[in-house]
Amino acid sequence: MKVLIHTLVWKRPEATEITYKGFDRIQERLKEAGIDSEVLVTSSEPEHTAKATDRGYNVFEYKNLPVAEKYDAAMHETLNYEWDFLMGMDSNNLLSDDYIKRWVEKSNQKENRFFGSSSFIALDSKNKYMFRYKTRRVSILSNVGKGIRRDVWEHMRKVGSFVTDKSRNSNLDGMSNRMVKKFVLGRKGYRHSICKECDGVLDFKSDVDMHDHVSRNAKEKADIPYLIKLFPELQHWV
């Protein structure tokens, strides 16, 4: 099996570097499970292109706005590479080892074609508070840590688009989920959540962030030692 890890990058170079350190661990865990992997970065800035290239990553360059258009173009680009599963990531996120293990287990089950997390922890930009965020329905999966079997994306390429509205700058997860549900999976076999309640995905905020997941959720004091235990690369951020 081979996995392609993909992320969109924009500004936030320090946060992106932490995410890349997380990619190192993801790739190491995949290797331990006998899975080959490589990384594709969709970049809108020369600095990001240079950094990704220095790391030996594949790079696809595309304008940043609208973000949905950038994402759609990137998803078409992924199919120019050889892979069995695509792992979706964002540029300010980390996965726990437990989540990666669950991801591998899901990918080894034939019935699982589209799976991921319906919950994550958001750490505010001051590293003072954390918020446990859950999607409104378990069938709505976050892009971060999402697993997509190649045949699903091949089918979506034939549909012609991976999102419902290329002019938008938000809700990429929701638009992509709706397209896959409508054109590929339907009701049956759609609810494949790796992590409904577990703390497997971290979204760490910077001062430059297009999306704020924190304002509508009850906050609690950030337990930094606990978060570092789950997401060790965070020690280079806080």
BAGUZA-56914 format. One record per residue: residue number from 1; x, y, z of N, C-alpha, C in turn. Coordinates in Angstrom, 3 decimals, decimal comma. Layout:
R resi       nu       nv       nw      cau      cav      caw       cu       cv       cw
R  NUM        X        Y        Z        X        Y        Z        X        Y        Z
...
! end
This chain:
R resi       nu       nv       nw      cau      cav      caw       cu       cv       cw
R    1    0,832   -1,196    0,000    0,000    0,000    0,000    0,869    1,249    0,000
R    2    0,357    2,298   -0,659    1,054    3,577   -0,655    0,081    4,691   -0,303
R    3    0,538    5,634    0,519   -0,272    6,762    0,969    0,347    8,057    0,469
R    4   -0,490    8,931   -0,064   -0,067   10,292   -0,401   -0,641   11,234    0,644
R    5    0,226   11,938    1,352   -0,187   12,939    2,337   -0,244   14,283    1,630
R    6   -1,373   14,959    1,712   -1,507   16,246    1,018   -1,900   17,364    1,979
R    7   -1,337   18,547    1,744   -1,753   19,729    2,487   -1,715   20,957    1,595
R    8   -2,631   21,887    1,853   -2,571   23,232    1,289   -1,775   24,096    2,256
R    9   -0,905   24,962    1,757   -0,169   25,863    2,635   -0,385   27,308    2,199
R   10   -0,362   28,193    3,198   -0,564   29,630    2,967   -0,106   30,372    4,213
R   11    0,838   31,284    4,035    1,382   32,062    5,147    1,784   31,134    6,301
R   12    1,696   31,582    7,535    1,941   30,783    8,750    3,151   29,844    8,635
R   13    4,334   30,320    8,249    5,478   29,415    8,044    5,879   28,655    9,297
R   14    5,776   29,295   10,470    6,171   28,610   11,703    5,216   27,456   12,000
R   15    3,918   27,702   11,822    2,936   26,638   12,052    3,114   25,511   11,044
R   16    3,400   25,879    9,802    3,598   24,871    8,772    4,800   23,985    9,086
R   17    5,866   24,577    9,627    7,048   23,783    9,980    6,718   22,762   11,065
R   18    5,881   23,142   12,037    5,455   22,183   13,065    4,655   21,055   12,420
R   19    3,780   21,421   11,491    3,006   20,401   10,771    3,925   19,459   10,015
R   20    4,962   19,993    9,385    5,910   19,147    8,661    6,647   18,197    9,603
R   21    6,972   18,665   10,799    7,570   17,768   11,799    6,594   16,640   12,131
R   22    5,309   16,982   12,159    4,293   15,960   12,364    4,234   14,976   11,211
R   23    4,454   15,471    9,984    4,506   14,579    8,829    5,637   13,562    8,976
R   24    6,765   14,007    9,531    7,884   13,082    9,753    7,429   11,897   10,599
R   25    6,676   12,195   11,656    6,207   11,128   12,548    5,147   10,273   11,856
R   26    4,238   10,905   11,133    3,232   10,138   10,400    3,901    9,164    9,434
R   27    4,874    9,669    8,681    5,546    8,799    7,706    6,320    7,680    8,387
R   28    6,894    7,969    9,555    7,607    6,929   10,294    6,640    5,850   10,778
R   29    5,471    6,257   11,276    4,485    5,276   11,749    3,940    4,459   10,572
R   30    3,721    5,095    9,450    3,270    4,355    8,270    4,329    3,348    7,835
R   31    5,588    3,769    7,864    6,683    2,873    7,490    6,731    1,668    8,421
R   32    6,542    1,902    9,717    6,525    0,806   10,692    5,412   -0,187   10,400
R   33    4,328    0,310    9,774    3,197   -0,552    9,428    3,354   -1,161    8,039
R   34    4,519   -0,939    7,414    4,774   -1,510    6,096    4,141   -0,738    4,959
R   35    3,877    0,553    5,183    3,195    1,384    4,192    4,143    2,456    3,662
R   36    4,283    2,518    2,349    5,075    3,575    1,714    4,264    4,872    1,705
R   37    4,954    6,016    1,696    4,245    7,294    1,670    5,105    8,372    1,035
R   38    4,469    9,388    0,529    5,126   10,604    0,091    4,185   11,771    0,337
R   39    4,724   12,993    0,223    3,968   14,198    0,563    3,821   15,083   -0,667
R   40    2,621   15,629   -0,838    2,353   16,631   -1,865    1,870   17,900   -1,173
R   41    2,536   19,011   -1,442    2,179   20,306   -0,873    1,648   21,205   -1,979
R   42    0,473   21,787   -1,770   -0,048   22,781   -2,698    0,266   24,160   -2,139
R   43    1,132   24,885   -2,845    1,709   26,134   -2,357    1,258   27,326   -3,192
R   44    1,117   28,471   -2,513    0,767   29,716   -3,207    1,837   30,781   -3,061
R   45    2,950   30,437   -2,418    3,993   31,428   -2,158    5,372   30,817   -2,388
R   46    6,298   31,582   -2,968    7,639   31,056   -3,255    8,349   30,508   -2,022
R   47    8,159   31,157   -0,886    8,833   30,705    0,340    8,369   29,309    0,725
R   48    7,079   29,059    0,602    6,547   27,729    0,931    7,015   26,697   -0,090
R   49    7,054   27,105   -1,346    7,528   26,188   -2,378    8,966   25,758   -2,100
R   50    9,802   26,737   -1,739   11,210   26,446   -1,449   11,351   25,523   -0,247
R   51   10,592   25,800    0,805   10,676   24,993    2,023   10,244   23,552    1,757
R   52    9,145   23,394    1,062    8,654   22,042    0,767    9,644   21,299   -0,130
R   53   10,213   21,997   -1,099   11,191   21,384   -1,989   12,430   20,946   -1,222
R   54   12,887   21,784   -0,297   14,049   21,440    0,527   13,794   20,172    1,323
R   55   12,558   19,940    1,682   12,220   18,751    2,464   12,044   17,517    1,579
R   56   12,131   17,693    0,290   11,961   16,564   -0,617   10,513   16,266   -0,942
R   57    9,626   17,221   -0,647    8,212   17,027   -0,937    7,908   17,375   -2,395
R   58    6,858   16,779   -2,915    6,322   17,187   -4,201    5,560   18,501   -4,010
R   59    5,608   19,383   -4,989    4,958   20,685   -4,869    4,086   20,966   -6,086
R   60    2,879   21,444   -5,822    1,959   21,914   -6,849    1,648   23,371   -6,511
R   61    1,890   24,272   -7,445    1,681   25,693   -7,193    0,353   26,162   -7,782
R   62   -0,386   26,896   -6,946   -1,695   27,403   -7,387   -2,033   28,628   -6,551
R   63   -2,762   29,564   -7,127   -3,151   30,778   -6,395   -3,973   30,411   -5,156
R   64   -3,917   31,255   -4,122   -4,559   30,907   -2,857   -6,075   31,125   -2,852
R   65   -6,540   32,166   -3,514   -7,965   32,496   -3,458   -8,603   32,376   -4,841
R   66   -9,826   31,881   -4,866  -10,610   31,324   -3,755   -9,998   29,998   -3,255
R   67  -10,090   29,751   -1,972   -9,468   28,563   -1,403  -10,126   27,282   -1,938
R   68  -11,439   27,342   -2,164  -12,127   26,156   -2,685  -11,618   25,797   -4,082
R   69  -11,319   26,807   -4,879  -10,751   26,552   -6,205   -9,356   25,941   -6,082
R   70   -8,576   26,466   -5,150   -7,234   25,926   -4,893   -7,325   24,459   -4,474
R   71   -8,248   24,165   -3,556   -8,427   22,794   -3,078   -8,855   21,876   -4,223
R   72   -9,805   22,332   -5,037  -10,298   21,510   -6,142   -9,173   21,195   -7,127
R   73   -8,378   22,208   -7,468   -7,249   21,990   -8,376   -6,244   21,021   -7,772
R   74   -6,013   21,151   -6,462   -5,066   20,264   -5,777   -5,547   18,824   -5,791
R   75   -6,849   18,616   -5,598   -7,366   17,255   -5,590   -7,252   16,607   -6,973
R   76   -7,443   17,392   -8,025   -7,187   16,869   -9,372   -5,710   16,507   -9,514
R   77   -4,832   17,355   -8,972   -3,395   17,116   -9,071   -2,977   15,837   -8,350
R   78   -3,618   15,513   -7,227   -3,226   14,304   -6,478   -3,296   13,056   -7,354
R   79   -4,216   13,066   -8,299   -4,407   11,871   -9,126   -3,327   11,712  -10,187
R   80   -2,401   12,642  -10,249   -1,230   12,484  -11,114   -0,128   11,686  -10,424
R   81   -0,382   11,271   -9,189    0,595   10,502   -8,400    0,062    9,095   -8,164
R   82    0,975    8,191   -7,845    0,593    6,811   -7,549    0,335    6,666   -6,067
R   83   -0,867    6,274   -5,702   -1,197    6,032   -4,301   -2,462    5,184   -4,213
R   84   -2,608    4,528   -3,080   -3,807    3,747   -2,805   -4,781    4,513   -1,911
R   85   -4,216    5,264   -0,954   -5,020    6,110   -0,077   -4,420    7,501   -0,014
R   86   -5,304    8,497    0,003   -4,911    9,883    0,213   -5,189   10,241    1,668
R   87   -4,214   10,869    2,333   -4,424   11,376    3,687   -4,486   12,901    3,606
R   88   -5,633   13,456    3,912   -5,798   14,899    3,903   -5,259   15,521    5,184
R   89   -4,546   16,634    5,044   -4,058   17,390    6,194   -4,176   18,879    5,897
R   90   -4,126   19,697    6,944   -4,020   21,141    6,806   -2,663   21,566    7,352
R   91   -2,331   22,839    7,243   -0,964   23,268    7,559   -0,791   23,775    8,982
R   92   -1,751   23,505    9,850   -1,595   23,834   11,273   -2,239   22,753   12,136
R   93   -1,917   21,498   11,794   -2,555   20,374   12,466   -1,570   19,249   12,755
R   94   -1,876   18,478   13,789   -1,086   17,309   14,154   -2,021   16,144   14,454
R   95   -1,520   14,930   14,252   -2,258   13,710   14,585   -1,533   12,972   15,701
R   96   -2,295   12,322   16,563   -1,686   11,510   17,619   -1,290   10,144   17,051
R   97   -0,388    9,457   17,749   -0,005    8,107   17,321   -1,206    7,173   17,333
R   98   -2,077    7,347   18,324   -3,263    6,497   18,402   -4,151    6,701   17,185
R   99   -4,294    7,945   16,771   -5,106    8,220   15,577   -4,487    7,595   14,337
R  100   -3,170    7,726   14,182   -2,494    7,148   13,022   -2,692    5,634   12,995
R  101   -2,602    5,008   14,156   -2,821    3,564   14,245   -4,243    3,208   13,804
R  102   -5,218    3,962   14,271   -6,613    3,731   13,875   -6,788    3,953   12,377
R  103   -6,098    4,962   11,842   -6,180    5,264   10,409   -5,676    4,065    9,592
R  104   -4,548    3,511   10,010   -3,986    2,355    9,309   -4,956    1,175    9,374
R  105   -5,537    0,947   10,535   -6,485   -0,150   10,676   -7,673    0,027    9,745
R  106   -8,196    1,250    9,654   -9,323    1,523    8,760   -8,952    1,272    7,305
R  107   -7,751    1,707    6,934   -7,340    1,579    5,541   -7,165    0,118    5,126
R  108   -6,956   -0,757    6,090   -6,774   -2,183    5,800   -8,091   -2,954    5,732
R  109   -9,196   -2,266    5,976  -10,513   -2,902    5,910  -11,174   -2,551    4,581
R  110  -11,508   -3,542    3,785  -11,958   -3,327    2,415  -13,177   -2,413    2,306
R  111  -14,049   -2,451    3,300  -15,280   -1,672    3,194  -15,060   -0,176    3,396
R  112  -13,873    0,199    3,887  -13,633    1,608    4,195  -12,984    2,324    3,014
R  113  -13,740    3,238    2,436  -13,268    3,980    1,269  -13,089    5,462    1,565
R  114  -13,743    5,941    2,626  -13,758    7,366    2,938  -13,982    7,492    4,446
R  115  -12,946    7,886    5,168  -13,058    7,886    6,628  -12,197    8,998    7,223
R  116  -12,428    9,292    8,491  -11,665   10,362    9,136  -12,181   10,666   10,519
R  117  -11,999   11,894   10,955  -12,383   12,281   12,302  -13,553   13,255   12,280
R  118  -14,456   13,093   13,222  -15,566   14,036   13,373  -15,379   14,889   14,622
R  119  -14,162   14,903   15,169  -13,875   15,743   16,334  -12,399   16,111   16,327
R  120  -12,070   17,230   16,972  -10,670   17,616   17,126  -10,554   18,627   18,261
R  121   -9,325   18,848   18,700   -9,040   19,867   19,705   -8,485   21,086   18,997
R  122   -9,001   22,263   19,331   -8,446   23,519   18,831   -7,732   24,218   19,983
R  123   -6,482   24,598   19,742   -5,684   25,340   20,723   -5,599   26,786   20,266
R  124   -6,002   27,732   21,129   -6,045   29,127   20,707   -4,648   29,687   20,453
R  125   -4,583   30,821   19,769   -3,305   31,370   19,310   -2,391   31,804   20,450
R  126   -2,950   31,993   21,647   -2,136   32,366   22,804   -1,727   31,148   23,630
R  127   -2,160   29,971   23,196   -1,861   28,709   23,884   -2,388   28,690   25,316
R  128   -3,462   29,428   25,553   -4,037   29,507   26,897   -5,257   28,613   27,064
R  129   -6,021   28,483   25,994   -7,264   27,728   26,086   -7,347   26,685   24,967
R  130   -8,054   25,621   25,246   -8,326   24,603   24,239   -9,823   24,351   24,182
R  131  -10,277   23,919   23,027  -11,699   23,753   22,776  -11,896   22,416   22,081
R  132  -12,765   21,586   22,602  -13,053   20,305   21,971  -14,202   20,513   20,993
R  133  -13,881   20,388   19,734  -14,834   20,671   18,671  -15,351   19,373   18,066
R  134  -16,657   19,292   17,869  -17,263   18,129   17,226  -18,128   18,618   16,072
R  135  -18,068   17,930   14,951  -18,933   18,291   13,842  -20,382   18,016   14,238
R  136  -21,276   18,673   13,561  -22,687   18,567   13,938  -23,263   17,180   13,704
R  137  -22,694   16,458   12,735  -23,125   15,078   12,492  -21,888   14,217   12,319
R  138  -21,956   12,994   12,808  -20,793   12,115   12,734  -20,399   11,832   11,291
R  139  -21,346   11,948   10,366  -21,043   11,678    8,957  -20,254   12,814    8,316
R  140  -20,159   13,965    8,986  -19,377   15,080    8,462  -17,965   14,958    9,002
R  141  -17,028   14,690    8,141  -15,658   14,421    8,553  -14,764   15,624    8,301
R  142  -13,850   15,863    9,228  -12,836   16,897    9,043  -11,883   16,489    7,928
R  143  -11,343   17,472    7,215  -10,340   17,164    6,194   -9,062   16,628    6,826
R  144   -8,773   17,059    8,052   -7,515   16,689    8,704   -7,552   15,226    9,135
R  145   -6,619   14,453    8,607   -6,574   13,034    8,928   -7,571   12,204    8,159
R  146   -8,192   12,789    7,146   -9,166   12,050    6,348   -8,451   11,012    5,488
R  147   -9,058    9,850    5,325   -8,543    8,802    4,458   -9,465    8,610    3,269
R  148   -8,918    8,654    2,072   -9,714    8,559    0,847   -9,100    7,499   -0,057
R  149   -9,871    6,446   -0,329   -9,364    5,411   -1,225   -9,376    5,931   -2,661
R  150   -8,411    5,512   -3,446   -8,203    6,102   -4,764   -9,441    6,024   -5,660
R  151  -10,183    4,925   -5,612  -11,333    4,792   -6,501  -12,389    5,861   -6,253
R  152  -12,475    6,347   -5,001  -13,421    7,423   -4,688  -13,019    8,695   -5,433
R  153  -11,740    9,033   -5,394  -11,261   10,257   -6,048  -11,266   10,124   -7,575
R  154  -11,016    8,910   -8,074  -11,108    8,696   -9,515  -12,540    8,962   -9,995
R  155  -13,501    8,519   -9,213  -14,900    8,758   -9,563  -15,216   10,243   -9,499
R  156  -14,709   10,932   -8,471  -14,980   12,363   -8,347  -14,343   13,145   -9,493
R  157  -13,219   12,698   -9,988  -12,613   13,360  -11,153  -13,550   13,285  -12,353
R  158  -14,222   12,159  -12,517  -15,175   12,020  -13,615  -16,374   12,942  -13,422
R  159  -16,772   13,157  -12,173  -17,859   14,098  -11,872  -17,456   15,498  -12,315
R  160  -16,171   15,832  -12,098  -15,651   17,105  -12,580  -15,260   18,094  -11,515
R  161  -15,699   17,874  -10,275  -15,358   18,799   -9,193  -15,379   18,065   -7,861
R  162  -14,542   18,540   -6,932  -14,473   17,944   -5,599  -15,192   18,801   -4,564
R  163  -15,730   19,948   -4,965  -16,459   20,852   -4,066  -17,724   21,328   -4,760
R  164  -18,660   21,834   -3,979  -19,927   22,294   -4,542  -19,856   23,715   -5,068
R  165  -18,906   24,519   -4,566  -18,818   25,928   -4,953  -17,359   26,375   -4,906
R  166  -16,733   26,532   -6,053  -15,316   26,870   -6,116  -15,024   28,319   -5,725
R  167  -16,047   29,139   -5,562  -15,826   30,551   -5,232  -15,676   30,792   -3,729
R  168  -15,856   29,753   -2,927  -15,857   29,937   -1,469  -14,447   29,862   -0,882
R  169  -14,310   30,447    0,321  -13,042   30,401    1,049  -13,163   29,639    2,367
R  170  -14,246   28,926    2,543  -14,466   28,180    3,786  -15,315   26,948    3,500
R  171  -15,452   26,104    4,531  -16,296   24,906    4,477  -15,880   23,918    3,397
R  172  -14,572   23,790    3,194  -14,084   22,813    2,224  -14,464   21,402    2,642
R  173  -14,360   21,126    3,956  -14,706   19,801    4,467  -16,151   19,453    4,114
R  174  -17,058   20,387    4,441  -18,477   20,141    4,217  -18,815   19,962    2,747
R  175  -18,240   20,827    1,903  -18,527   20,731    0,476  -18,002   19,424   -0,105
R  176  -16,805   19,043    0,279  -16,231   17,787   -0,213  -17,039   16,593    0,266
R  177  -17,421   16,607    1,542  -18,233   15,514    2,084  -19,543   15,357    1,322
R  178  -20,187   16,492    1,034  -21,476   16,433    0,335  -21,312   15,878   -1,075
R  179  -20,248   16,271   -1,758  -20,017   15,764   -3,109  -19,784   14,253   -3,107
R  180  -18,981   13,788   -2,158  -18,695   12,352   -2,085  -19,953   11,568   -1,731
R  181  -20,719   12,104   -0,793  -21,954   11,422   -0,393  -22,935   11,339   -1,562
R  182  -23,042   12,413   -2,320  -24,002   12,463   -3,419  -23,597   11,586   -4,591
R  183  -22,323   11,641   -4,964  -21,912   11,025   -6,222  -21,217    9,670   -6,076
R  184  -20,781    9,326   -4,861  -20,028    8,074   -4,721  -20,645    7,138   -3,696
R  185  -20,744    7,586   -2,470  -21,065    6,656   -1,386  -22,533    6,584   -1,028
R  186  -23,267    7,669   -1,189  -24,659    7,668   -0,775  -24,783    7,466    0,721
R  187  -25,900    6,979    1,174  -26,102    6,766    2,612  -25,300    5,577    3,119
R  188  -25,276    4,525    2,351  -24,625    3,303    2,805  -23,104    3,458    2,790
R  189  -22,487    3,111    3,872  -21,039    3,122    3,928  -20,420    4,492    4,061
R  190  -21,216    5,487    4,451  -20,684    6,850    4,523  -20,164    7,203    5,903
R  191  -20,738    6,650    6,940  -20,386    7,041    8,303  -19,180    6,254    8,814
R  192  -18,006    6,658    8,394  -16,781    5,993    8,833  -15,930    6,992    9,611
R  193  -16,262    7,148   10,876  -15,502    8,076   11,714  -14,486    7,295   12,535
R  194  -13,213    7,640   12,372  -12,162    7,023   13,173  -12,285    7,456   14,615
R  195  -12,607    8,706   14,790  -12,459    9,326   16,102  -13,656   10,208   16,407
R  196  -14,667    9,659   17,097  -15,849   10,440   17,456  -15,636   11,230   18,736
R  197  -14,883   10,670   19,652  -14,687   11,291   20,959  -13,222   11,436   21,344
R  198  -12,342   10,655   20,755  -10,949   10,625   21,197  -10,215   11,917   20,819
R  199   -9,139   12,187   21,536   -8,313   13,365   21,271   -7,203   12,979   20,296
R  200   -7,559   12,849   19,026   -6,607   12,356   18,039   -6,104   13,389   17,066
R  201   -6,796   14,538   16,989   -6,467   15,571   16,013   -6,340   16,912   16,723
R  202   -5,267   17,634   16,441   -5,046   18,956   17,032   -5,004   20,019   15,941
R  203   -5,738   21,096   16,174   -5,712   22,279   15,322   -5,143   23,408   16,178
R  204   -3,882   23,781   15,924   -3,275   24,830   16,745   -3,304   26,147   15,977
R  205   -3,887   27,169   16,610   -4,141   28,435   15,945   -2,937   29,365   16,011
R  206   -2,785   30,175   14,972   -1,779   31,230   14,951   -2,509   32,564   14,827
R  207   -1,767   33,653   14,838   -2,384   34,967   14,688   -2,917   35,188   13,277
R  208   -2,419   34,390   12,334   -2,902   34,451   10,958   -3,661   33,170   10,683
R  209   -4,982   33,229   10,765   -5,789   32,029   10,588   -7,126   32,419   10,001
R  210   -7,509   31,749    8,935   -8,755   32,097    8,248   -9,984   31,567    8,968
R  211   -9,805   30,582    9,837  -10,954   29,937   10,470  -10,784   29,907   11,984
R  212  -11,855   30,235   12,677  -11,843   30,252   14,135  -12,854   29,232   14,633
R  213  -12,362   28,115   15,151  -13,257   27,075   15,662  -13,526   27,236   17,153
R  214  -13,036   28,309   17,739  -13,048   28,362   19,191  -14,223   29,125   19,769
R  215  -14,742   30,108   19,084  -15,713   31,016   19,683  -17,035   30,343   20,049
R  216  -17,408   29,300   19,340  -18,720   28,685   19,578  -18,643   27,434   20,445
R  217  -17,497   27,195   21,034  -17,335   26,008   21,866  -16,866   26,378   23,261
R  218  -17,299   25,610   24,249  -16,903   25,859   25,627  -15,394   25,686   25,765
R  219  -14,744   26,692   26,342  -13,295   26,619   26,449  -12,882   26,045   27,796
R  220  -11,701   25,469   27,832  -11,093   24,997   29,064   -9,620   25,385   29,029
R  221   -9,011   25,495   30,176   -7,610   25,864   30,229   -6,783   24,825   29,488
R  222   -5,882   25,293   28,647   -5,077   24,380   27,840   -4,167   23,539   28,729
R  223   -4,281   22,223   28,601   -3,412   21,295   29,333   -2,228   20,982   28,418
R  224   -1,228   21,856   28,438   -0,113   21,746   27,507    0,659   20,433   27,673
R  225    0,994   20,000   28,891    1,697   18,706   29,019    0,911   17,546   28,410
R  226   -0,409   17,546   28,604   -1,252   16,501   28,021   -1,207   16,561   26,495
R  227   -1,298   17,767   25,941   -1,282   17,919   24,491    0,061   17,507   23,895
R  228    1,151   17,856   24,577    2,479   17,478   24,080    2,662   15,963   24,124
R  229    2,068   15,331   25,116    2,144   13,868   25,198    1,474   13,232   23,979
R  230    0,357   13,803   23,555   -0,357   13,280   22,388    0,275   13,728   21,080
R  231    0,731   14,991   21,057    1,248   15,613   19,838    2,625   16,190   20,142
R  232    3,673   15,363   20,153    4,988   15,794   20,644    5,589   16,979   19,919
R  233    5,232   17,196   18,663    5,798   18,321   17,920    5,345   19,666   18,476
R  234    4,284   19,642   19,276    3,762   20,876   19,846    4,761   21,549   20,773
R  235    5,702   20,782   21,319    6,716   21,347   22,208    7,556   22,410   21,509
R  236    7,613   22,369   20,181    8,366   23,355   19,424    7,530   24,599   19,116
R  237    6,280   24,583   19,564    5,347   25,681   19,252    5,026   26,518   20,478
R  238    4,769   25,856   21,599    4,299   26,570   22,793    5,475   27,194   23,550
! end
